[in-house]
Amino acid sequence: MDDMYGSDVLATGWRDRGAKKVPQVAAEADLVVEVADDGFCGAVTRVQGGNVELEDRVGRRRLFPLGGGFLIHGAPVRLVVPAAKGQGPRRTASGSFVVADQRARVALPSRILVEGRHDAELVEKVWGADLRVEGVVVEFLQGVDLLDDLLTAEPPSATRRYGVLVDHLVPGSKETRIAQAIARGPHGRHLRIVGHPFIDVWQCVTPRALGIAKWPEIPRGIEWKVGICRAFGWPHETQADIARAWQHILSKVTTYRDLEPALLGRVEELIDFVTAPTG
């Protein structure tokens, strides 16, 4: 008969003899794991204070202690703190090199104006570090329809230029007609209006970043964001539901690579316009 304790009665480790070793896995961002106890499945969003935060496919977030009790593809793992990455030239989310020890500048008189809160949050997430270095403030309009009133109340000038980012700027659209009329008006000289072709800024996030093949087609007559939430099976009855859906989409954006080129070039153009030397 085998002696499970071995020949040395004082030897340590006899409890672990023959037990299967559970691999340790670094809790890197976007790693998808399942919680063995209750089946909650989500992607890692952050590691903080000995805990790991997971976000499931509908945007719910929960904290769990690091260590055992997790599964990857059905196999047990122990989640551990990721190793610190080597130091080197760091880049911002927009791809620019980080400026060491750079404090945010006093805000310039010039501004970048966007149509809504979601547009502003997306620009901040990707270009926020760059804008703070340059001293550029992003403000939202709640619709391009209100742009003319804002320009009348606070007209741009040679020392206070406005760059405007518009959704759905395609030939024949309402947004294009408004932009063209304003550009021909008295403020056009100190104003630059650009836009992307998508119905809403949500579509500026690439399908790849969201793990989908393409954005759903929403029939006319259905409010677009509501239709998107329905297509994905997300709650959509209230404005809070729509806000949570956007936060889930926004959480998938980590760098400029998660955005469509049609947006990237236009934002860079506006930054150059409002930060160009005056004289």
N, C-alpha and C positions, 0 to 999 in steps of 0.2 A: 504494500500500500504506500502511495506517495505521502510524504510528510509535508503538509502545506506550510509548516512553520520553519522548515529547514533544520539543519543540525545545531544551529546556534539559537538557544532560547532567548537570548538578549538581542538578536538582530532586529534592526528596524526595517520598515517598508514591507512587512509581510502582508499587510492589508491590501496593498496595491499590486501585489504579485499576480500577474495574469489579467489584470484589468486593462481594458482598452484605453489607450491614451487619447484624450480629446485635444484636437489641434487648437492652437491659439491663432486668432485672426485679428488683424488690426482693424479697428472700427473706422475705416476711411469713409469720407463723404460719398453718398450714393450707393454704398454697399447695401444690398437687400437681404434682410434676415427675417426669420420667423421666431417669435417668442414661444418656447415649448409649452409653457403653462397654459396660455389662453389662445394661442393661434394667431395673435396679432402679427401682421406682416407689414413691414415698411422699410423704407430706405433711410440710412443714417444721414441726419442733417447736421449734427454737432456732437461733440464730446466735451463734457464740462463737469468738474467736481466729482469724478468717479462715476458719472452717469452717461448714458448714451441716449440721444433723442432720435426716435424713429417717426417717420411720416408715412402714412399709408396712401393708397391710390386716390382717396377722396380728400386728402389734405389734413386728416386728423393726426395730431402729434402727441406722443406719449414718451415719458422718461422711464428708463430702466437702469438698474445697477449694472455696471460692467462685470464681466466674468462669465460664468456658465449659464446654461438655461436658454441658449439660442440654437437655432438650426439654420443651416444653409443647404438648400436642395435636400432637405430632410435629414441631414447628418448633423450631429451635435458639434458645436464649436464653443470656444471661450472667446469673448470679445475683449480686446485689450486696447489700451491707448495707442494711437498711431505714433510711430517714431517721428521725432522732429526732423523736418526736411532740411537738407543742407542749405547753407547760406550762399547766396549768389545774387546777381542782379534780379531784383523783384519787379514784377509788372503789376499794373492795376488791372481791373476787370476789362478795361477798354484796350489793353495791350500796350499801354504806355509804360515806360520805366518809372518806378517809384522814385520820387524826389526825396532824398534823405533829409530828415529833420525839417521838413517844409511845413510851416503853419499856413492855415487858410488865410488868404488875403482879404482885405476889406473889400466888400462887394463893389463891383464896377457899376456905373450907372446903366450900362447896357444889360439886356435881359434876353433869355431864351423863353419863349412862350409856347406852351403845349396845350392841347385841347382839353385834357382832363387829368384827374388824379392818377389814373393808371399809367398814362403816358409819363407823367412826372416821376412816378415811382420807378418805372423801367429805366428812364434816363439816369436817375440818381444811382440806381444799383450798378450800372455799367460805367457811367462817366462821372460819378460823384466825386471821386478823388481828383480827377483832372480839373473839374469845374471849381473845386475849392481852391486848388493851387492857382487857377486863373482869376478867381474872384467873381465867377459868373453865377448868377442866381437863376433858377428855373421856376417859372410861375405857370399855373394852369388857368385856362380861360373858361372852362365849362362850356366849350363849343366855339367853333370859329365864327359863328353868327355874332358873337359879342366882341369880336376883334375891333371892328370899326368904332364902337363906343369907347373902348379902352384907348385907342389911338387918339381920339378926339379929346379925351380927358387928360391923357398923359402923352402928348405927341413925341415921337422920336426926333433925334437931332444928330448932328455930326458927332457929338460926344455921348449920345445915348441912343445906341442902335438896338433894334429889336430883330431877333431871329425867331421865326415862327415855324413850328412843326405841325403839319396838318394831316389828319387821317384821310384816306380815300381820295387822294389828289390824282384823279385820272380824268382824261378828256370828257367833258360833258357833265361831270358831277357837280352837285350844288357847291361843294367845297371849292372846286376849281373856279367856278364863276365868281364866288366871293373873293377868292385870292386874287384873281385877275383884276377885278374892279378896284380893290384896295391898292394893288401895285401901281395902277394907273393914276391913283389919286395923289393928293398933296404930300402924303407920307412915304410914298414909294421909294424915294431916294435913300432914305435911312432905314429901310426895312428889307428883309429878305424872307420870303415865304417859300418853304419847300415842304415836301410831303412824301409819304409812301403810298403804294397802290392798294393797300389792304383795307377792308371794311372797318377794322378796329385794330388798335395797337396789340391786342392779344395775338393776332396772327403774325406779328413781327417776331414772335418766339418760334423757332424752327420746330417742325414736327419731330425731328430727331431728338431734340432736347426733352420733349414730352413723351418720347417712346411710342409715337403713333406714326402711321404711314402718311397721313395728310390731315389737314383740318377738315371737319365735316362741312358739307354744303347745306346751308340753311335756306329753306324756301322763303320767297317773298311773303310778307305779311306776318312773319314771326319775328319778334324782337331778337336780334342776332345773338346776344349774350345768353338769353334764356334758351334759345335753340341749341347753342353750343353745350350748355349744361345738360339739357335733355339728352343730347346725342351721346354724351359721356356717362350718363346715368348719375349725374350729380344733383343734389338738391338745388331748386331754382325758384321756389315760390316767393322768396323775399329778397330785398336788397342785401341783407346780410348774407344770404346764400351766394349771391353773385360776387360779393366781396371776398368770401372764403374761396370761391372758385378762382378768382384772380390771384389771391395770395398763393394758392397751390401752383398755379402756372408760373408766377414770378419766382417761386422757390426753385424752379428748375433752371433758372438763368444764373450762371456763375461767371461767365465771361462773354466777350463780344461774339465768340464762336457760336453761342446759343441764339443769336439773332440773325434775321435775314439781312443780306447785303443791301437791300433796298432801303433799310432803315439806317444802317451803319454809316453809309456815305453821306446821308442827309444830315445826321446829327453832327458829324465831323465838319461838314460845310458850315453849319450854323455856329459852331464853336470858333472856327476860323474867322467868320464874319464879325462876331461881336467882340473878339479880342484883338482884331487888327489895329495897329497904331492909328490914332487920329492925328490929323494935321492938315 
